[in-house]
Amino acid sequence: ADRAKEASVINNNSDNIPKKSRPPQKISEFECPICFEYKTDIELVHSEERGLHESQLRGDLSSHRMCRDCRTLYHKDNCPFCKAPMQQLAPAVDAGETDFVKGIVDYYYTHPSINKDPTYCASAIIEWQLFEMMTNDSNTSIAMSRAAQLLLSNTTFLALLHRGVSLNQPFLRDSAGLFFRLYGMYVHDELLTDIPPSSAKLLTEVVEAILVPLEQAPPLALHGHNLGALYQQALMAWLCAWTTFSSPRVQEQAHTAGALSILVRRVGDILLHYLRCKSSREEKQQFRREVMERIYPDVAEMAQQPIWGSAEQDVVFQNFIQPCL
């Protein structure tokens, strides 16, 4: 009786929810027990922790589900089935965010030269930056958090990262800006909800898989273009965070103590490490030129004070930018 009453309340509030269900069109569709429509967004109304506690008192709660439309129309805090408190409804995901995430996944998963074309891989952080620029200013941080959340819950994307780490695939390094950005969002709690521990662990493994081989002695053999591009991508990840998340707390974290600032300095130290491994003056000069062909000095100098503290402490400015002026 209670269920029928609650369903009646919701249905009477909207003429858009049909009374008669159609057959499911997709395997991922399930019937909403309120509007009796088959949809893909039907979720438990209890959090996992709350559901476990309540099930011990009330029995199986697995059928206590509602679609997003019904949740939106249901203006109460208690479950319509058992009256227990419901978990808060997560913000709706914008279609542009899902399209962006799908594009990123397809971008990596379907392109045949993903481990051959560094320029193609490097443009991932540009795609991210463009998405930030096209997002409404007042909602940019929320939109980017949701996009990151979608990426880090996408099984195809996560499988790609797992494979990249296990096989030491170069696309991780060549797309480092995107992965640094996601890592920084995780470390500084910029995501709307917690990601699974396995995803958090994987992000850390990706960062280490990119940087550790370059910090060894002797380091991995790479052209100066690859390393200059890596520093530029680290700068772009930092710059995206700096411009998008404008709260004082996040801006403070984006300074010297922030995860992305630490990554930029770490990559800068890698450039200096490679430079010191060059035996002759001619090799050092050639390496400087190669690195600087991939670094935008204006961006590097913009981040100089926040990241390094001063021009004197900026190892990239002192050893690469200034000698090439």
Sequence and secondary structure as in RCSB ss.txt:
>XXXX:A:sequence
ADRAKEASVINNNSDNIPKKSRPPQKISEFECPICFEYKTDIELVHSEERGLHESQLRGDLSSHRMCRDCRTLYH
KDNCPFCKAPMQQLAPAVDAGETDFVKGIVDYYYTHPSINKDPTYCASAIIEWQLFEMMTNDSNTSIAMSRAAQL
LLSNTTFLALLHRGVSLNQPFLRDSAGLFFRLYGMYVHDELLTDIPPSSAKLLTEVVEAILVPLEQAPPLALHGH
NLGALYQQALMAWLCAWTTFSSPRVQEQAHTAGALSILVRRVGDILLHYLRCKSSREEKQQFRREVMERIYPDVA
EMAQQPIWGSAEQDVVFQNFIQPCL
>XXXX:A:secstr
 HHHHHHHHHHHT SSS SS    SSTT EE TTT  EES  EESS HHHHHHHHHHH   TT EE HHHHHH  
 SB TTT  B         HHHHHHHHHHHHHHHS TTTTT HHHHHHHHHHHHHHHHHS GGGHHHHHHHHHHH
HTT HHHHHHHHHHHHTT THHHHTHHHHHHHHHHHHTT SSS   HHHHHHHHHHHHHHHHHHHSSS     HH
HHHHHHHHHHHHHHHHHHH  SHHHHHHHSTTSHHHHHHHHHHHHHHHHHHH  SHHHHHHHHHHHHTS  HHHH
HHTIIIIISSTTT HHIIIIIGGG 
